[in-house]
Amino acid sequence: MTSTADPDYWSLLGLGPEADADQLKRAFRREARRWHPDLNGNDPVAEERFKLVNEAYAVLSDPRRRRAWEQGDREGRRDRDPFEQGFPDFEDYLEVVLGQPSRRSETPPPDANDPGSWEGPPVAAPPPPPPVRAEEDLESIVELTPEQALHGTTVELNLEDGTVVELDTPPLAGDGWRLRLEGVASGGRDHFLQLRVLTDDGLRIDGLRVHYKLLLFPPDAALGCAVDVPTLDGPVTLQVPPGSSSGRLLRLRGRGLELDDRRGDQLVEIVVVIPADLGDAERALYRRLQELALEAEDG
């Protein structure tokens, strides 16, 4: 999926303009790990988001490019696709981009202020292990409620040999986290536990933040619209700006989870969908739009 909207780089990394360089690096590492294609089954949506995360860090970490972006200069956002020849190994990629030893050789101490890190067995390995195949490794999916993910909970895992393992999930966990239980499976193999934190309304929990994909038809995305979206506290009306393309993130402040004096936001991702059953009149309109776009390019 290709995004043509001007992305909100800060929203992509879950930060605000006041973030310092260390926070920027941590956020980039976290989001790059979440969206790296090798860790998402080469999902095309994850590939595009990974590219946007890379682009966001490249701009925000460079004072000159950041200043130009903040002043509205969108030229040179992405001079060329750096991943047109494929995606590098995640660890090697981090080592090149961040200019530091990869986690294969050096593991920095966890940051207690980073919701993506946690210390204690089992660990939410940052970065997570490569995707596993059921016939080679063992993996179980555990569904958690938002409250269980926020505070942590105790779960029981029944292994194939009948062994029951009891473990505590980390607080501030997120959907898609994978926990590694080292050597507990037969033959000394690892067993992986994947956390699923999704509500019936399609809200995906990630620490204090909530993510939601909003599906829009092209006219609504192009012209803007008011639409009701679910939140943890009930539906709210969101005003979608005109010209919103797939990948654009809209922030609902304070609509995430709350812990102590901290409250997260909800990020709404625009996903433009094309109806599969277009009528003749609709096809004619799309053809006319295509003609107008070509005329604009030629002009």
N, C-alpha and C positions, 0 to 999 in steps of 0.2 A: 504494500500500500504506500503510495507516494503522498506526502503532505506538502501542500502548496501554501498553507497559511504561515504567517510570521509566527514562529513558535515563541512561547514565553520561556526563555532559558531558565529563569529562576524557578518557575513552577516545575519544569522538567526535572530539576535536581532537588526539588522540595526545599528550597532555601529562599531567603530574602536578600535584598541588595546589601544588607549590613553584614553578611557572612564574610568571614576572613578566609585566608588562603587554605588553612588546615581544614576548616569546615567544608570548603569547596572540594578539596581532594577526597575527603571522606564521603561526601555525598556522591561525587562522581564514581568512586570505587563501588559504592553500594548500588547505584542505578545501573552502571555498566555490567555488574555481576547479574543483576536481575534480568536484563534484557539481552545479554550476549546470546547470539543465535545458537551456539553450541550447547547452551544450557536451557534452550527452549525448543528443542526439536526442530531447529531451523524454521520456525514459524515466521512467515513474511511480515506479520505485524511487529513481532519482536525485533526483526532485522531493521525495520524502519525506525523503531523507537531507539534502538541501539545507536543508529547513525545520528539521530537527533541529540542523544545524550552526549555523544562524542563531540558533536558540533557545539553544543552548549558549553562544554568544558573548554574547548579550544577558544571560544570567544571570550568567556568570562575570566579565564586565567591569563589572557593577554590584555594588558592595560589599554593598548592602542585600539584593538578590535572591540573591546568592551565599551570604550568611550564612543566609538563610532556607532555601535549598535544602540547604545542608550540615546544617542542623538538622532536615531531613526534611519541611519544608513544601513540598508539591507543588501548593498552590493557586496559580493564576495563572501556571503554567508558560508557557502560551500563551493569553493572554486572548482572542485571536482570531487567525485565520490572516492574517498580513500579506500573503500572496501570493494571496488569494482573487480578486483582479482580474488575476492574471497575474504573471509574473516580469520584473523590470526588466533592462535591459541590464547585463551583468556589471560593466563599468567604472563605470557610473553608480551601481550598487548599492554597490560598494566605496567610492566617493567619499562617499556619504551615510552609510554605516554607520561607516566608520573616520574620517570627518571629515578627509580629506586629499585632495590632488589625485590624480586618477586617473593610471594609467600612460600614458594618451595624452599627458599634458602633462609628466609628471615620472617618471623611472625611478630609484628608489633604488638605491644600490650593492648588489651581491649580498652575502648573509651567508654566510660560509664555513662557519658552523655549522648552516645550514639545508639539509637534504638536498634540498629542493625547488629550490634555486638553483644555478646553475653558470655560469661565465664562460668564453667562448671559442667559436669557430665549430665546428659549428652550435650555436645556442642552444636550450635548452629554454624557449621563450618563456613567461614568467609575466606575465599569463595567456596560455594558448595561443590561437592564432587560432580564429575560429569554425569549426564543422564545415564541411568542404568537400564538394562534390559532384563525383563523378568526372568528369562531363562538362565541368566548368568548371575545376577545379584538379587537380593531380596529387598522389597520395598513395600511399605504399608502406608496407607493414607488415613490420617486421623482428622476428623472434622471437629473444629472448635467453634464455640460461640465468640462473638466479639469480646465479651467480658472475660472468658477463659483465656483468650489470646492476650488480652491486656494485662491481666494479673498473673498468668501462668496457672497451670492446673496439673493434676496427677492423672496419668493415663496408664492403662495396662495393655501390654502387647503380647499376644499369643504367638510364639514362634512355631515353626513347622514341626519341631521335635516335641512339642507339648510344653516347652518351658514358657513360663509367664514372667515377663519383665515389667517392672513398674518403674516409671520415670516421670520426672517433673519437666513440663515444657517451660521454656524461658518466658519471662514477662516481656511485654511489648513485642510479641511475635507477629509475624505477618503471613498472609496467604502465600503459599509457594515455598516457605522455608523448608529446608530438608535437614533433619538431624541425623547424625551418624552414630550408630551403636557399634562400636568396634569389637569385632571378634565374637559376637554373641551367637551367630548362626552356625550351623553345622559346618565342619571343616575349617573353622576359624574365620569364616567370611563375615563381612560387615553387613549390618541390616540398616536400611535407611527408612526414616520416618518422614513423610511429607505432610506438612500441615495445610489444611484447607480451611480458610476462614472467609466464607461467603454467606451473605444473607439471602433469604428468599427473593428479595428485591434486586439482587445482583450487585450489592455493595461488597467490594473487596477490601478487607482490612489489612493495613500494613502499619504496625505500631500504633501511633496516635492518628495516623492519616487514614482516610477512606477514599477509595477510588471507584468511579462509576463510569461506564461507557454509555453515552447517550447516542442512540441511533436516530439519524435525521435523513429525510428525503432531500434531494438536491435543492428544490425550491425553498424549503425552510432554512437550509444552511446558507443559501445564497442571499436571501432577502432578510434573514433574521426572523426570530419568532420567540414567543413566550411559551415555555413548556414546563410541566410539573415533573420534577425529578425526586426520587426517594432519598431520604436521609435517615440516619439512625433515630431522629426525633420526629419523623413523619415527613410527608411530601412538602416541598417548597416550590415556588414558581421561579424559574430561572429565565432571564432574558438573554437569548443567544444573539450575539452581535451579527450584523450582516457580513457576508463574506467569510463565514467560518468553514474551513476545510477540515478534512480528517486529520486527526492528530492535535488539533488545537485544544489547549487545556484551559478550563474556566475554574476559578477557585471560589468555593463557598466557605468563607472564613468562619472558624469556630464550629463547624458542623462535623468534626471528627470526634474521636474519643477523648475523654478527660482523665487525667491522672494528676493528683495533687493540684498544683497551680498551673498545670500545663493543659492546653487544649489544642488538638490538631484541627486541620482543615479537611474539607472534602474537595477532591479534584475531579472535575467532570471532563471526560475526554470525548470530543466530538468524533463520531464515526458516520460518514456520509455513505448511505447505501442506495443502490439503484434497484428499483422494483424489477423482479424477474418477468412480470407479465405486462410489459408496456403495450399500450394500445397504439393504433395507427396515428392518432393525433399527437400523442406524446412523442412517438418516434420522429414525427415531422418537426416538432419543436426542438428536439435534441439535434437533429440535422441542421436546423437553422442556427442554433447556438454554435455548432461546430463551424459553420460557414462564417459566422461573425468573428469567431476567434481567429480563423485563418486570415480573414480580411484585416484584422487588427495587426497580426504579425507582419503581413505584407506591407501595411501602411507604415 
